[in-house]
């Protein structure tokens, strides 16, 4: 299965994610992406940049909150509950797709507005590559979780790949 088909498959999530997805998509589609918006006066560009920061912060918060139970299983702090892990993994995979377009050049605002390092924009190709790898790894985790009734080696490897992707990106591109 190709990476694209994995990502496409995630778009067809279970009904438990449809309400969350619809809410987020309505929010995101209301002109919040500075990169997607037509040229506007400087005031609108500044507001759009701040909105991009707010959207990505919200997406990352939701990703972290949904990955936490998976990480706890990985660390041996929680037991593997397939229904819960599948739900969380599917959410992480879906939410990862919302990161596309949330780092337009205008949103390089620095602290305290954002903890995004300027390296994101200086090394944009590498950053974008890491986001795509995260999306692919999140999709793979969701697929594996759906098949595994225990915290198998394949589940652990997939969850570890997602966690390492988060850490690698944070180490390189997020201010402490």
Buried (B, 14 or more C-beta within 10 A) or exposed (E): EEEEEBBEBBEEBEEEBEEBBEEBEEBBEEBBBBBEBEEEEEEBBBBBBBBBBBBBBBBBEBBEEBBEBBBEBBEEEBEBEBEBBBBBBBBBBBBBBBBBBBBBEBBBBEEEBBBBBEBBBEBEEBBBEBBBBBBBBBBBBBBBBEEBEEBBEBBBEBBBBBBEBBEEBBEBBBEE
